[in-house]
């Protein structure tokens, strides 16, 4: 059969009953995809098929022909980790690491559809993967942190600069009678002290 895995066309000889999981691990040596229960219950074998999370232990390899398969190895580009991978490291969400590939791929599928999901939505998206180490809080935190990409960080910095900006050029505070404030009194208002913010 011919499969497109991580944007590369790969070929393998398989039996009709061979699962996608078996092909990935044994034929293509992509061992980031883990074999757990073999029944689709633990979710550690999850890969993305056309961008959707799929239990590779339940999918026949032949059924993946003509579709795009993405494993954890396919997220790294030019030696640089995907933001989700880096976030899992930074937040300590990787314990034994057995569930991490499936967690990261499930989170990627979610964020590709909804870049800013609510926490409950994140929990539902990851509910199909069992973490034996119980690191769910750190995993959720890692997914949330990965949502703050370079654009979001730049926006946050820009907002901070806006609030810290001197607005005296637009309006100087006046005391009773309309005269300028006496010496020693602040001449510059911050937006939050001028009653301009809710």
C-alpha positions in Angstrom: 0.0 0.0 0.0 1.0 3.6 -0.4 0.4 6.1 2.5 1.0 9.8 2.9 2.6 10.1 6.4 3.9 13.4 7.7 3.7 14.9 4.2 5.8 12.1 2.7 4.6 9.3 0.5 5.6 5.9 2.1 5.1 2.4 0.9 4.7 -0.8 2.8 3.7 -4.4 2.3 0.9 -5.4 4.7 -1.6 -8.1 5.4 -5.3 -7.1 4.9 -5.8 -7.1 8.7 -2.8 -5.0 9.5 -3.7 -1.9 11.5 -2.4 1.6 10.9 -0.6 1.4 14.3 1.3 -1.7 13.2 2.4 -0.1 9.9 3.5 3.1 11.6 5.6 1.3 14.3 6.8 -1.8 12.6 7.1 -0.9 8.9 7.8 2.9 9.1 9.5 2.8 12.5 7.5 5.8 13.7 7.5 4.7 17.3 6.2 8.0 18.8 2.8 6.4 18.2 2.3 4.2 21.3 0.6 0.9 21.6 -1.5 0.6 24.7 -4.7 -1.4 25.2 -5.2 -2.3 21.5 -9.0 -1.8 22.0 -9.3 2.0 21.4 -9.9 2.7 25.1 -6.7 4.3 26.3 -6.1 6.6 23.3 -2.3 6.4 23.4 -2.2 5.3 19.8 -4.0 8.4 18.5 -2.7 10.0 15.2 -4.3 12.6 13.0 -6.0 11.4 9.8 -6.9 14.3 7.6 -6.5 16.4 10.7 -8.8 14.4 12.9 -7.8 12.3 15.9 -8.1 8.6 15.1 -7.2 5.5 17.2 -4.7 3.9 14.9 -5.1 0.5 16.7 -8.6 0.4 15.3 -8.0 1.6 11.8 -6.8 -0.7 9.1 -3.8 0.5 7.2 -5.5 -0.1 3.9 -8.2 2.4 5.0 -5.6 5.2 5.3 -4.8 5.1 1.6 -5.4 8.5 0.0 -5.6 10.2 3.3 -3.1 12.4 5.2 -1.6 10.8 8.3 0.2 12.9 10.9 2.2 11.4 13.8 4.0 13.2 16.6 7.2 13.0 14.5 5.6 15.1 11.8 5.0 18.2 14.1 8.7 19.1 14.3 9.7 21.3 11.4 13.4 22.0 10.5 14.6 20.9 13.9 12.2 23.2 15.7 9.5 21.8 18.1 5.9 22.6 17.5 4.6 25.2 20.0 2.5 22.5 21.7 5.5 20.2 22.1 7.5 23.0 23.6 4.7 24.0 25.9 4.4 20.5 27.2 8.1 20.6 28.1 7.9 24.1 29.6 4.9 23.3 31.8 6.2 19.9 33.0 3.2 18.2 31.3 5.5 15.3 30.2 5.9 12.7 32.9 6.5 9.2 31.7 5.7 10.5 28.2 3.6 7.5 27.1 0.4 9.5 26.5 2.1 12.7 25.4 2.1 12.1 21.6 -1.6 11.4 21.6 -2.4 14.3 24.0 -0.4 16.7 21.8 -1.9 15.5 18.6 -5.5 15.7 20.0 -4.8 19.2 21.2 -3.4 20.2 17.8 -6.6 19.0 16.1 -8.6 21.1 18.5 -6.6 24.2 18.2 -6.6 23.9 14.4 -10.4 24.2 14.5 -10.7 26.5 17.5 -7.6 28.6 18.3 -9.1 29.9 21.6 -11.2 27.1 23.2 -12.6 27.2 26.7 -11.1 24.9 29.3 -14.1 22.6 29.2 -13.7 22.3 25.4 -10.0 21.4 25.9 -10.9 18.7 28.5 -13.5 17.2 26.1 -11.0 17.1 23.3 -8.4 15.3 25.4 -10.9 13.0 27.2 -10.1 10.1 24.9 -6.5 9.8 26.1 -5.7 8.2 29.4 -2.8 9.7 31.4 -1.5 7.1 33.8 0.6 9.7 35.6 -2.4 11.9 36.4 -0.8 15.0 34.9 -4.1 16.4 33.6 -3.8 19.8 35.2 -0.3 20.4 33.7 -1.5 19.1 30.4 -4.4 21.6 30.4 -2.0 24.4 31.4 0.3 23.4 28.6 -2.4 23.6 26.0 -3.6 26.9 27.2 0.0 28.3 27.2 0.5 27.2 23.6 -2.4 29.3 22.6 -0.3 32.4 23.3 1.7 32.4 20.1 4.0 35.2 18.9 1.0 37.3 17.6 -0.8 37.1 21.0 2.4 37.9 22.9 3.0 40.9 20.6 -0.6 42.1 21.1 -0.2 41.7 24.9 3.0 43.8 24.8 1.2 46.4 22.6 -1.7 46.6 25.0 0.7 47.0 28.0 2.5 49.9 26.2 -0.9 51.5 25.4 -1.9 51.5 29.0 1.5 52.8 30.1 1.5 55.5 27.5 1.6 59.1 28.4 -1.7 60.6 27.3 -0.9 64.2 28.2 -0.6 65.1 24.5 -4.3 64.4 24.1 -5.5 65.9 27.3 -3.9 67.6 30.4 -5.7 67.4 33.7 -7.1 70.7 35.1 -7.9 71.8 38.6 -10.8 73.9 39.6 -11.1 77.0 37.5 -9.4 75.4 34.5 -5.8 76.3 35.5 -3.0 73.9 35.0 -2.2 71.6 38.1 0.2 73.2 40.6 3.9 72.2 40.7 4.5 68.8 42.1 1.1 67.4 41.0 1.1 64.7 38.3 0.4 66.2 34.9 -0.1 62.9 33.2 -3.1 60.6 33.4 -3.1 56.9 32.8 -6.2 55.5 31.1 -7.3 53.6 34.2 -7.1 56.7 36.4 -9.0 58.9 34.0 -12.2 56.9 34.2 -11.9 55.8 30.7 -12.0 52.0 31.3 -14.9 50.0 32.6 
